[in-house]
Amino acid sequence: MTDSDRPPSDEHLLILDAADPTTGADLRHEIESAGGQLLQAYGTRAWLIRLSAHDAERLVARAGVEGLFDGPVPEDLAAGDETAKMAIAAWNARRTPSYRAAKARRIGEGRSWGDRDFEREG
């Protein structure tokens, strides 16, 4: 399956403004109220979220949001915040062709670990 054949992802990397650490609680409430989910917080500035594209568009205009991405993120966006830089590097790595190819070959890819037909690697 090529990238153009994939359905649009509802995962986004949200980068919050470092100048306003109080933004997070309000944004998390807004994300969850829209049926979204905070999947992983990398410190206070970088969040991996699941949210529909429609609702994600509304977050971009919010004060305190430095960026919301479903594709590559500029590496220098989180200058001075090592945790956010690590999140950006991991996010960008997940979008490389080599990562996607390796993931596609994993045994049990796409299955829950609790699935009775799931086979562990190794």
N, C-alpha and C positions, 0 to 999 in steps of 0.2 A: 504494500500500500504506500503510495507516495504522499507527501505532505498535502498536495492539492486534493487527494482523495479522502483525507481525514475529515471527520466532522469537526466543526469549530470547538476548541477546548474551552471549558468554563473555568480553567485554572489561570490565575493571574498572579504576578508578583507586584505587590503594592509597596511603594516606597513612601514613607511618611516624612514630613518636614522635621528636621532636627531641632528647629527653633521652637516648636510647640509640642512638648511631650504629653500634653493633656488631650491631644486630638484622638488618640487611640481608642479610648473608651467609647466616645461618640461614634466613631467609624465602625467599631466592632458591633455596636448595637444596630447601626444602619445596615451593615452587611447581613447580620442574622435576621433582622426584621424583613429583609427582602428574600429570605430563604437561602441565603448564602452561608458559608462556613469559613472560619479561620482554621486552616489546616496546619499551619506551622508559623510561629512567631520567631523571627531571628532577631532577638533583642527587641528594642522598641521602634525600630525604623523600617524593617523589612518583614513583610508578611506574605506568606503563600496563602491565597484565598481561593475558594470556589464560589463563583458568582456568575449569573447569566450575563451575556454580553450587554443586554439592554440595561441591566442594573449597574454593570461596571461602568458604562458610559457616564452615568450620573455621578459616580464617585470621583471621576477625573476633575470635575469642576469644583469639588469641595476644597475649602480652605484646609491647609494642613497636609494635602496630598501632593507630594512632589512628582510622583509618576505612577502609572498603572500600566503594566505590560503583559502582553500575551505572547510576545516574541522577545528577541534579544534586548538586553538592558545595557546601556552604556556603563562600562566598568567604573568610570570616574564619578558616577552619580552619588555615591555614598562616601565621598572622600572624608577621611577622618573617623569613620565608623567601621572598625574591622569586622564586626559581626555582620553588618549589612553588606560589606564587600564580599564576605564569604558566601552569603546568600545569593548575591548576584552572580558570582562565579559558578556556583552549583546550578542555578537556574539556566545560565547560558550554556553550560556543559550538557544539560539535558536536551538541548535543542540541536546538538551537533549530529551530523549523519552517522558518525561512528558510534555514538551512544545509542541512537535509535536502532541501529543495526544489531548491536550487542543485545539490547533489551528484547528485540523481536525474536532472538534465538533462545531466550531463557526458557527453561522447562517450567511449565505452569504459568507463564506470563498471562496476566489478566484474570487469573483465578484467585479467589480468596484462600488464605492459608487454611481456613476452616473447611473448605470444600473437601468432601470425602474422596474426590478423584484427584486432588492436588498431589503432585509428585515433587518431593524435595530434590534439589540439585545435589549431586555428589553421591 
